[in-house]
Amino acid sequence: MKGSSEGTNRCGGKGSSCGGGRIAVGVAAKAAIAVAAQEGADASSCCRLGGSAARVSAEVKTSSRNWSLSFSRQVIAMDLVEVRHVYKTYTDEKRDLTVLKDISFSVKEDEFVCLVGPSGSGKSTLLRMIVGLDRPSQGTILYRGQEWTGINPRIAMVFQSFALFPWLTVKENVALGLEARGVPKAERERLAERYIDKVGLDGFEDALPRELSGGMKQRVGIARALTVEPELLCMDEPFSSLDALTAQNLREEVLDLWQDESMPVSSVLMVTHGIEEAVFLADRIIVFSRRPASVIADVKVDLPRPRNTKDESFSKTVDYIYSLLF
């Protein structure tokens, strides 16, 4: 189950509540059988492969070089996005302004990652480069091991400012990305209605943005991003313009959507200035320095979900992040 309370941190992703080794063995067994079947092996060979993979649990204890464990780790911990030595410099007639300096990190499958850092440290700029709305001055950004040029269709973005067209209805705003991709009208409407319902706006399909509250407008933005069914959902301070109660409700709803096995989103990469927000949401927190920004820490948040902001371990993690920045 994606994003289960204990499994999220014990198994290195959305995973399961069981031990990572047992999941690895199960994946390896299925993979071995599938590969054998594709290569024309007979039923007995497939059974032998399945049995061999099942016995890996004992072998793992004595040999870290076991091929099944190695293969399964690759399956479980694959990099969805990898940022390699990225720089961003803006140049005009008077000066060069370097915003990002030698940024490197990755986002793996089934991870929720937050970027935190001082204002103006290039977090939103980096997010736009990952989506494909901008390009690095130097360095590379890989998606599943390949460098992309232009907008990546497997990534969607939720903006801080809602970015809704005021003359379009909720359904028309949600379906806009699908229309741009040439999806037929019937399919656009089906997907739009599905994700409008997922974010709790059922019954508001024909409403205009001026008729919605701030939280409802951001739900439209989230539904629009989900409608294109991305693997990676990028979010640029999505809750910063909302009141505290609405923001907390939306945080919990976003976690629920990410953990929903029926949803296409594998990972979330979110920019935030709220350290408490990052600790509440993230599996990992990438901490940026002041401009020109570099990565000063990659912090794993090893807390079970649902997280209690009053817990001592939660407070200690928040204090540690603050100590890195101030």
C-alpha positions in Angstrom: 0.0 0.0 0.0 1.4 3.4 -1.0 2.4 5.7 1.9 1.4 3.4 4.8 2.3 4.8 8.2 5.2 2.6 9.2 6.2 1.4 5.7 6.8 4.9 4.3 10.0 5.2 6.3 10.9 1.6 7.0 10.8 0.6 3.4 12.1 3.7 1.7 9.0 5.0 0.0 5.2 4.6 -0.2 5.9 0.9 0.1 4.4 -1.3 2.7 4.3 -1.7 6.5 6.4 -4.8 6.2 10.3 -5.1 6.1 12.0 -3.8 3.0 13.8 -7.1 2.5 10.5 -9.1 2.3 9.2 -6.6 -0.3 12.4 -6.9 -2.2 12.3 -10.6 -2.4 8.6 -10.6 -3.5 9.5 -8.2 -6.3 12.5 -10.2 -7.3 10.5 -13.4 -7.5 7.8 -12.0 -9.7 10.4 -10.3 -11.9 12.4 -13.5 -12.3 9.3 -15.4 -13.4 8.2 -12.7 -15.8 11.6 -12.5 -17.4 11.8 -16.3 -17.8 8.3 -16.4 -19.3 9.2 -13.7 -21.8 12.3 -15.6 -22.9 10.3 -18.8 -23.6 11.1 -20.8 -20.4 8.8 -23.6 -19.7 6.5 -23.8 -16.6 9.0 -25.9 -14.5 11.8 -23.3 -15.2 9.5 -20.5 -14.0 8.7 -22.5 -10.9 12.3 -23.1 -10.2 13.1 -19.4 -10.6 10.2 -18.5 -8.3 11.5 -21.0 -5.7 15.0 -19.6 -6.0 13.8 -16.1 -5.5 11.7 -17.2 -2.5 14.9 -18.6 -0.8 16.7 -15.3 -1.2 15.5 -14.2 2.2 17.9 -16.7 3.8 20.8 -15.9 1.4 20.5 -12.2 2.0 21.6 -12.6 5.5 24.9 -14.1 4.4 25.6 -12.3 1.1 25.0 -8.7 0.1 26.0 -9.6 -3.4 23.0 -11.8 -4.0 21.6 -11.0 -7.5 18.0 -11.0 -6.4 18.5 -8.5 -3.7 20.5 -6.3 -6.0 17.9 -6.4 -8.7 15.0 -5.8 -6.4 16.7 -2.7 -4.8 17.0 -1.3 -8.3 13.3 -1.8 -8.8 12.2 -0.3 -5.5 14.7 2.6 -5.4 14.7 3.8 -9.0 15.4 7.5 -9.5 12.4 9.3 -11.1 14.3 12.6 -11.4 18.0 13.3 -11.0 19.4 16.8 -10.8 23.1 16.8 -11.7 25.4 19.8 -11.0 22.8 22.3 -12.1 23.7 26.0 -12.3 21.3 28.9 -13.2 22.7 32.3 -14.0 20.8 35.4 -15.3 22.8 37.8 -17.4 22.1 41.4 -18.4 24.2 44.3 -19.6 25.5 45.2 -16.1 26.1 41.9 -14.3 25.7 38.1 -14.0 23.5 36.9 -11.2 24.0 33.2 -10.2 20.9 31.9 -8.5 21.7 28.2 -8.3 25.2 26.8 -7.9 26.1 23.1 -8.4 22.7 21.6 -7.3 22.6 17.8 -7.2 19.9 15.5 -5.7 17.4 12.9 -6.8 13.7 12.1 -6.3 13.0 8.4 -6.2 9.8 6.6 -7.0 7.2 6.7 -4.3 8.8 9.6 -2.4 7.5 12.9 -1.1 10.3 15.4 -1.2 10.3 19.0 -0.1 12.7 21.8 -1.0 13.2 24.4 1.7 15.5 27.4 1.9 15.6 31.2 2.2 13.5 33.4 -0.1 15.2 34.0 -3.4 17.4 30.9 -3.3 16.1 29.6 -6.6 13.7 26.8 -5.4 10.9 27.7 -7.7 13.3 28.3 -10.5 14.6 24.8 -10.1 11.1 23.4 -10.0 10.3 25.1 -13.3 13.5 23.6 -14.8 12.4 20.1 -13.7 9.0 20.6 -15.3 10.6 21.8 -18.5 9.5 25.5 -18.3 13.1 26.7 -18.1 16.6 25.3 -18.8 19.7 25.2 -16.6 22.7 27.4 -17.5 24.9 24.4 -16.8 24.3 20.8 -15.7 21.6 18.2 -16.5 18.2 17.1 -15.3 17.3 13.5 -16.0 13.9 11.8 -16.0 14.2 8.1 -15.6 17.8 8.3 -16.7 17.1 10.4 -19.8 17.7 14.1 -20.4 14.6 16.0 -21.4 14.3 19.1 -23.5 11.0 21.0 -23.3 8.0 20.2 -21.2 8.0 16.7 -19.8 4.5 15.2 -20.3 5.0 12.9 -17.3 5.3 15.8 -14.9 2.6 18.3 -13.8 2.7 21.4 -11.7 0.5 23.1 -9.1 1.2 26.9 -8.9 1.1 29.1 -5.9 -1.2 31.6 -7.5 -3.9 29.1 -8.7 -3.4 30.2 -12.3 -7.0 29.7 -13.3 -8.7 31.3 -16.3 -11.5 33.5 -14.9 -13.8 33.1 -17.9 -13.7 29.2 -17.8 -15.7 27.0 -15.5 -14.2 24.6 -13.0 -14.5 21.7 -15.5 -13.1 23.7 -18.4 -10.1 24.8 -16.3 -9.4 21.3 -15.1 -9.6 19.9 -18.7 -7.5 22.6 -20.2 -4.2 20.6 -20.2 -5.9 17.7 -21.8 -7.3 19.9 -24.5 -3.8 21.3 -25.2 -2.7 17.7 -25.7 -5.4 16.9 -28.2 -7.4 14.5 -26.0 -10.9 13.9 -27.4 -13.7 15.8 -25.7 -15.5 12.8 -24.3 -12.2 11.6 -22.6 -11.4 15.1 -21.4 -14.8 15.3 -19.7 -14.5 11.9 -18.1 -11.1 12.6 -16.7 -12.0 16.1 -15.5 -15.1 14.8 -13.7 -13.1 12.0 -12.1 -10.5 14.3 -10.6 -13.0 17.1 -9.7 -14.6 14.4 -7.6 -11.2 13.2 -6.2 -10.5 16.7 -4.8 -13.9 17.2 -3.3 -15.4 19.7 -5.8 -18.3 17.4 -7.1 -21.2 19.7 -7.8 -19.1 22.7 -8.7 -18.2 21.7 -12.3 -20.0 24.7 -13.8 -18.9 27.3 -11.3 -16.5 30.2 -12.3 -13.4 30.9 -10.3 -14.9 34.1 -8.8 -17.5 32.0 -7.1 -14.9 29.8 -5.3 -13.0 30.3 -2.1 -9.2 30.2 -2.1 -9.1 26.6 -1.0 -11.5 25.6 -3.7 -9.5 27.4 -6.3 -6.4 25.5 -5.3 -8.3 22.3 -5.4 -9.1 23.2 -9.1 -5.4 23.6 -9.7 -4.6 20.3 -8.1 -7.3 18.6 -10.1 -6.0 20.2 -13.3 -2.5 18.8 -12.6 -3.9 15.3 -11.7 -6.0 15.2 -14.9 -3.0 14.7 -17.1 -2.1 11.7 -14.9 1.5 12.6 -14.1 4.1 10.3 -12.5 5.7 13.3 -10.7 3.6 16.1 -9.2 5.5 19.4 -8.7 4.0 21.9 -6.3 5.2 25.5 -5.8 4.2 26.7 -2.4 0.6 25.5 -3.0 -0.7 26.4 0.5 1.1 29.7 1.2 -1.9 32.0 0.2 -4.5 30.0 2.2 -5.6 30.5 5.8 -4.1 28.1 8.4 -7.1 25.8 8.7 -7.7 25.4 4.9 -4.0 24.9 4.4 -3.8 22.1 6.9 -6.9 20.4 5.4 -5.3 20.6 2.0 -2.0 19.2 3.2 -3.8 16.1 4.5 -5.8 15.8 1.4 -2.7 15.9 -0.8 -1.2 13.2 1.3 -4.3 11.1 0.9 -4.3 11.6 -2.8 -0.6 10.6 -3.1 -1.2 7.5 -0.9 -4.2 6.4 -3.0 -3.2 3.3 -5.0 -5.7 4.3 -7.7 -3.9 7.5 -8.4 -1.1 7.8 -11.1 1.2 10.0 -9.1 4.3 8.2 -7.9 6.2 11.0 -6.3 5.7 14.6 -5.2 8.3 17.4 -5.2 7.2 20.5 -3.4 8.7 23.9 -2.7 7.8 25.4 0.7 9.1 28.1 3.1 7.3 26.3 6.0 9.7 24.0 7.8 6.9 22.5 9.9 5.0 21.9 6.7 7.9 20.1 5.1 8.4 17.9 8.2 4.7 17.1 8.2 4.6 16.1 4.6 8.0 14.9 3.4 10.0 11.7 3.3 13.1 13.8 2.6 13.9 17.5 2.9 16.4 19.1 0.6 17.8 22.3 2.3 19.1 25.1 0.2 21.6 27.8 1.3 21.2 31.5 0.6 21.8 32.7 -3.0 23.8 31.5 -4.9 22.0 28.4 -3.5 23.7 25.1 -3.0 22.4 22.0 -1.2 23.5 22.1 2.4 21.6 19.1 3.6 19.5 16.2 2.5 17.5 15.2 5.5 15.5 12.0 5.8 12.3 12.4 7.9 12.1 9.1 9.6 8.7 9.6 11.3 5.7 7.4 10.8 2.5 8.7 9.3 0.1 10.1 10.2 2.4 12.6 11.9 1.6 14.4 15.1 3.0 17.9 15.2 3.0 17.8 19.0 5.4 14.8 19.2 8.9 15.4 20.6 10.5 13.7 17.6 8.6 16.0 15.2 9.8 19.1 17.1 13.4 17.8 17.1 13.3 17.4 13.4 11.9 20.9 12.9 14.5 22.4 15.2 17.3 20.6 13.3 16.1 22.0 10.0 16.0 25.5 11.6 19.5 25.0 12.9 20.8 24.4 9.3 19.2 27.7 8.1 19.8 30.1 10.9 
